[in-house]
């Protein structure tokens, strides 16, 4: 009780600090990207290799499920559950919003399938199902989650639900999520492999895919979790083993999932390149519970079409249907490679409407300026349509892409 009161006091004090200060620019190949707190930790030594605002309060979103899984692992280790134990979801659990498994009334799954669903689908209904199975209710489970967090050194974290669905009182920090990831790795080596789940079959239904980080940082990445709610933006905790050394990276507050994934790869590469003699601050020594949580996407822009990428865009034309626009995009990407550029752009097929008619604009997004200019020069030399658009020019309702 005293601990929960202390968390509330810390949160109230922190909210008087400028939350927006927790969101600053980080570098990317095509320009600066807005991001929140981050940290990279050496699991063997606890050293904090890289960090920024790692003690700032943040909404964990579906990273919450890492703690839900931690408690399931505790129950398995204690013998109170087995991987084959059945779990039937209540109406309360089944009513949770997506992502979810969407089980039928009375349909049972095993604990193992539930673990796989939390990682590969980030299933909110299953998270609530585990909470009810273990603690009787999600509220009671939230208390256990917060108490467990305190026990493993997450001293600025409080949980209200098992899924990470929006709740103003659900708070953590990058420092604390790194502590949780280290605890999962060290305390449950026999179960940790579930965080590598990319897909599984539930009957004849394939459930997945898992986190893209596993593919982007192969063969080094070996798991953990992503999360998103509007307020928090796109978050990730990732673990990698390279040259016999395990690092854990935490990154919060991106406006796009791909920018988040690209950043954690660059962050890990930078951390692995560091020379350290073991004298850097330990993650548990980072000052915790400071400032925030910032709002990355407010409700007016969350779920809308936005150009949140730092690089230039190339508009290759507007077409009657998605397939034609996608073909133009594919040809454009091939032309970028033909021109000798190794970093390609990103697909952005944009629906645009006029007089109740909708077409699809073919856009290669997030290009370095030199790449965008070279591609359009090549197209224009061949008398093909091509325009370079700067990020600040690309705003709703996107009428400039009607053609």
C-alpha positions in Angstrom: 0.0 0.0 0.0 2.8 2.4 0.9 4.6 1.5 -2.3 1.5 2.3 -4.4 1.0 5.6 -2.6 4.7 6.5 -3.4 4.1 5.7 -7.0 1.1 8.0 -7.1 3.2 10.8 -5.5 6.0 10.3 -7.9 3.6 10.4 -10.9 2.0 13.6 -9.7 5.4 15.3 -9.2 6.6 14.2 -12.6 3.6 15.5 -14.4 4.7 19.0 -13.4 7.7 18.5 -15.6 7.6 19.2 -19.4 6.4 16.0 -21.0 7.3 17.1 -24.5 10.9 17.3 -23.4 10.9 13.5 -23.4 10.4 13.5 -27.2 13.4 14.6 -29.2 15.0 13.9 -32.5 17.2 10.8 -33.3 19.1 10.3 -36.5 18.0 8.2 -39.4 19.5 7.8 -42.9 16.9 10.1 -44.4 16.6 12.7 -41.7 15.7 13.3 -38.0 13.0 11.1 -36.4 11.0 12.0 -33.4 11.5 9.4 -30.6 11.0 9.0 -26.9 13.2 7.5 -24.2 15.6 4.6 -24.9 18.2 2.4 -23.3 20.6 -0.4 -24.2 21.8 -2.7 -21.5 24.5 -5.5 -21.3 22.6 -8.3 -19.6 25.8 -9.9 -18.2 27.0 -6.8 -16.4 23.9 -4.6 -16.1 25.8 -1.7 -17.8 23.8 0.9 -19.5 25.6 1.3 -22.8 23.3 3.9 -24.4 20.4 5.8 -22.9 18.3 8.9 -23.1 15.6 9.8 -20.6 15.5 6.2 -19.5 13.8 7.1 -16.2 11.0 9.1 -17.8 7.5 7.8 -17.2 5.8 6.3 -20.3 2.7 4.3 -21.1 3.9 0.7 -21.8 1.0 -0.3 -24.1 1.4 -4.0 -25.0 4.8 -4.2 -23.5 2.6 -4.8 -20.4 2.2 -8.3 -21.6 5.8 -9.0 -20.8 4.9 -8.8 -17.1 1.8 -10.9 -17.7 4.0 -13.5 -19.3 6.5 -13.2 -16.4 3.8 -14.1 -13.9 2.6 -17.0 -16.1 6.2 -18.2 -16.1 6.2 -17.9 -12.3 3.1 -20.1 -12.1 4.6 -22.7 -14.5 7.8 -22.8 -12.5 5.9 -23.2 -9.2 3.8 -26.1 -10.7 0.5 -24.3 -10.3 0.1 -24.3 -14.1 1.4 -26.6 -16.8 1.8 -25.8 -20.5 -1.1 -28.1 -21.1 -3.4 -26.5 -18.6 -6.7 -25.4 -20.2 -8.0 -21.8 -20.2 -11.5 -20.8 -21.2 -12.1 -17.0 -21.7 -14.9 -15.3 -19.8 -17.3 -12.9 -21.5 -15.3 -10.1 -20.0 -12.1 -11.4 -21.7 -13.8 -12.1 -25.0 -15.2 -8.5 -25.1 -11.7 -6.9 -25.1 -10.9 -4.9 -28.2 -8.3 -6.1 -30.8 -5.7 -7.4 -31.1 -7.4 -10.6 -30.0 -7.8 -14.3 -30.8 -11.5 -13.9 -31.0 -12.4 -17.3 -29.5 -15.9 -18.6 -29.5 -17.8 -18.9 -26.2 -16.7 -22.0 -24.4 -13.7 -22.5 -26.6 -10.6 -23.5 -24.6 -6.9 -23.1 -25.3 -3.9 -24.3 -23.5 -1.5 -22.2 -21.4 1.1 -22.8 -24.1 -1.2 -21.5 -26.8 -2.0 -18.5 -24.7 1.7 -17.7 -24.3 2.1 -18.0 -28.1 -0.9 -15.8 -28.7 0.4 -13.0 -26.4 3.7 -12.9 -28.4 2.5 -13.6 -32.0 -0.8 -11.8 -31.8 -0.5 -9.6 -28.7 -4.0 -10.9 -27.9 -5.8 -8.7 -25.4 -8.5 -11.2 -24.7 -5.9 -13.8 -23.8 -4.1 -11.4 -21.4 -7.3 -10.8 -19.5 -7.9 -14.6 -19.6 -4.6 -15.2 -17.9 -5.3 -12.5 -15.3 -8.6 -14.1 -14.4 -7.2 -17.6 -14.4 -4.3 -16.7 -12.0 -5.8 -14.0 -9.8 -9.6 -14.2 -10.2 -9.9 -10.8 -11.8 -7.9 -8.3 -13.8 -7.9 -5.8 -11.0 -6.4 -8.3 -8.6 -3.9 -9.4 -11.2 -2.9 -5.7 -11.7 -2.0 -5.5 -8.0 0.1 -8.6 -8.3 1.8 -7.2 -11.5 2.7 -4.0 -9.6 4.0 -5.9 -6.6 6.0 -8.2 -8.8 7.5 -5.2 -10.6 8.7 -3.7 -7.3 10.2 -7.0 -6.3 12.4 -7.2 -9.4 13.5 -3.6 -9.2 11.0 -1.8 -11.5 10.5 0.9 -8.9 8.6 3.4 -11.0 6.1 1.0 -12.7 2.5 0.5 -11.9 0.0 -1.8 -13.8 -3.8 -1.5 -13.9 -4.5 -4.2 -16.5 -2.8 -7.3 -18.1 -3.0 -6.2 -21.7 -1.7 -2.6 -21.9 -4.9 -1.2 -23.2 -5.1 2.6 -22.4 -5.2 3.6 -18.8 -3.8 6.8 -17.5 -2.4 5.0 -14.4 -0.5 2.4 -16.3 3.1 3.7 -16.2 6.6 2.4 -16.7 10.0 3.6 -17.8 12.6 2.4 -20.3 14.9 1.6 -17.3 12.1 -0.6 -15.8 11.3 -2.4 -19.0 15.0 -3.2 -19.4 15.0 -4.6 -15.8 11.9 -6.8 -16.7 13.5 -8.1 -19.9 16.7 -9.0 -18.0 14.6 -10.8 -15.3 12.8 -12.8 -18.0 16.1 -13.9 -19.6 17.9 -14.8 -16.4 15.1 -16.3 -14.3 13.2 -18.3 -16.9 15.7 -19.7 -19.5 13.5 -22.8 -19.9 10.5 -20.6 -21.1 12.2 -17.6 -22.6 12.0 -19.1 -26.1 8.3 -18.3 -26.3 9.4 -14.7 -26.9 10.7 -15.9 -30.3 7.2 -17.0 -31.4 6.5 -15.6 -34.8 3.5 -17.7 -35.7 1.6 -20.8 -34.5 -1.4 -22.8 -35.5 -4.6 -22.8 -33.5 -6.5 -25.6 -35.1 -6.2 -24.9 -38.8 -5.8 -21.1 -38.2 -2.3 -19.6 -38.5 -1.8 -16.9 -35.8 0.9 -14.3 -36.4 3.1 -12.7 -37.5 5.3 -11.9 -34.5 7.6 -8.9 -34.2 9.4 -7.8 -37.3 12.6 -7.1 -35.3 13.3 -10.8 -35.3 13.7 -10.7 -39.1 15.3 -7.3 -39.3 18.1 -8.2 -36.9 18.6 -11.8 -37.8 20.5 -13.9 -36.9 21.2 -11.9 -33.7 17.6 -11.0 -32.5 16.0 -13.6 -30.3 12.8 -12.0 -29.1 10.6 -10.0 -26.7 7.8 -7.5 -27.5 6.3 -4.5 -29.2 3.5 -2.3 -28.1 1.3 0.6 -29.3 -1.4 2.9 -28.0 -2.0 6.4 -29.4 -0.5 8.1 -26.4 2.6 6.1 -26.2 3.4 5.7 -29.9 5.2 2.6 -31.1 7.4 1.0 -28.4 9.7 -2.0 -28.5 11.9 -4.1 -26.2 14.3 -6.4 -28.1 17.0 -8.8 -27.1 19.9 -9.9 -29.3 22.9 -12.1 -28.9 26.0 -11.3 -30.9 29.6 -12.6 -30.5 28.4 -14.3 -27.3 27.1 -11.1 -25.7 23.5 -10.4 -25.0 22.1 -6.9 -25.1 18.6 -5.7 -24.4 17.3 -2.5 -26.1 14.2 -0.5 -25.2 12.9 2.3 -27.4 9.7 4.3 -26.9 7.6 6.9 -28.6 7.8 6.5 -32.4 5.1 7.7 -34.7 5.5 4.7 -37.1 6.4 1.0 -36.4 8.9 0.8 -39.2 10.8 3.9 -37.9 10.9 2.2 -34.5 12.2 -1.1 -35.9 14.9 0.6 -37.9 16.0 2.6 -34.9 16.4 -0.3 -32.6 18.6 -2.1 -35.2 20.8 1.0 -35.5 20.8 1.4 -31.7 22.0 -2.2 -31.2 24.7 -1.9 -33.9 26.0 1.2 -32.1 26.0 -0.5 -28.7 27.8 -3.6 -30.0 30.5 -1.4 -31.4 31.2 0.3 -28.1 34.3 -0.5 -26.1 33.5 -0.7 -22.4 35.6 -1.7 -19.4 32.6 -2.3 -17.2 32.6 1.1 -15.7 29.4 2.5 -17.1 26.4 3.1 -14.9 24.3 0.0 -14.2 20.7 0.2 -15.4 19.4 0.0 -11.8 21.4 3.1 -11.0 19.6 5.2 -13.6 17.5 7.9 -11.9 13.9 6.7 -12.2 10.4 8.2 -12.4 11.2 11.5 -14.0 8.9 13.6 -16.3 6.4 12.5 -18.8 4.5 10.6 -20.0 4.4 12.5 -23.3 1.6 12.1 -25.8 3.0 10.9 -29.1 -0.3 10.8 -31.1 -3.4 12.6 -29.8 -6.8 11.3 -30.6 -7.4 13.7 -33.5 -4.5 12.3 -35.5 -4.3 8.7 -34.2 -5.7 6.3 -36.9 -5.5 8.9 -39.6 -3.4 8.8 -42.7 -0.2 10.8 -42.0 3.2 11.2 -43.6 5.4 10.7 -40.5 8.6 9.9 -42.3 11.6 12.2 -42.3 12.8 11.6 -45.9 11.5 13.0 -49.2 8.8 11.3 -51.2 8.6 10.7 -54.9 5.2 10.8 -56.5 5.0 8.5 -59.6 1.5 9.2 -60.6 -2.1 8.4 -59.6 -3.9 5.3 -60.8 -7.4 4.0 -61.0 -6.7 1.0 -58.7 -4.3 -0.2 -56.0 -2.7 -2.9 -58.2 -1.7 -0.4 -60.9 -0.3 2.0 -58.2 1.7 -0.8 -56.6 3.1 -1.8 -59.9 4.3 1.7 -60.5 5.9 1.7 -57.0 7.7 -1.6 -57.7 9.1 -0.3 -61.0 10.3 2.8 -59.2 12.1 0.9 -56.5 13.8 -1.2 -59.2 14.8 2.0 -60.9 16.4 3.3 -57.7 18.5 0.2 -57.5 19.4 0.4 -61.2 20.7 4.0 -60.6 23.1 2.5 -58.0 21.4 3.5 -54.7 21.4 0.8 -52.0 18.9 2.3 -49.7 15.4 2.0 -51.2 12.3 3.8 -50.1 9.0 2.7 -48.5 5.7 1.9 -50.0 3.0 4.6 -49.6 0.0 3.9 -51.8 -2.3 6.8 -50.9 -6.0 6.9 -51.6 -7.1 10.3 -52.9 -10.6 11.3 -53.8 -12.3 14.0 -56.0 -16.0 14.2 -56.9 -16.8 10.9 -55.2 -14.1 9.1 -57.2 -11.2 7.5 -55.4 -7.8 6.7 -57.1 -4.5 5.5 -55.7 -1.3 7.6 -55.7 1.9 5.7 -56.2 4.5 7.2 -53.8 8.0 6.0 -52.8 8.4 7.4 -49.3 11.3 8.2 -46.9 14.0 8.7 -49.5 17.3 10.5 -49.1 17.1 13.8 -51.1 19.8 12.8 -53.5 18.0 9.5 -54.3 14.7 11.3 -54.9 16.2 13.9 -57.1 18.1 11.3 -59.2 15.0 9.1 -59.7 12.9 12.0 -60.9 15.7 13.3 -63.2 15.8 9.8 -64.7 12.1 9.7 -65.2 11.8 13.1 -66.6 14.6 12.4 -69.1 12.5 9.5 -70.3 9.4 11.9 -70.4 7.7 10.0 -67.5 5.8 11.7 -64.7 7.7 12.1 -61.4 7.6 14.8 -58.6 9.7 15.1 -55.5 7.7 16.1 -52.4 9.2 17.3 -49.1 7.6 15.9 -45.9 6.2 19.3 -44.9 4.3 19.5 -48.2 2.5 16.2 -47.6 -0.6 17.1 -45.6 -4.2 15.9 -45.5 -6.5 15.9 -47.4 -3.8 15.1 -50.0 -5.6 16.8 -52.9 -2.2 17.6 -54.4 -1.9 14.0 -55.4 -5.0 14.0 -57.6 -4.1 13.5 -61.3 
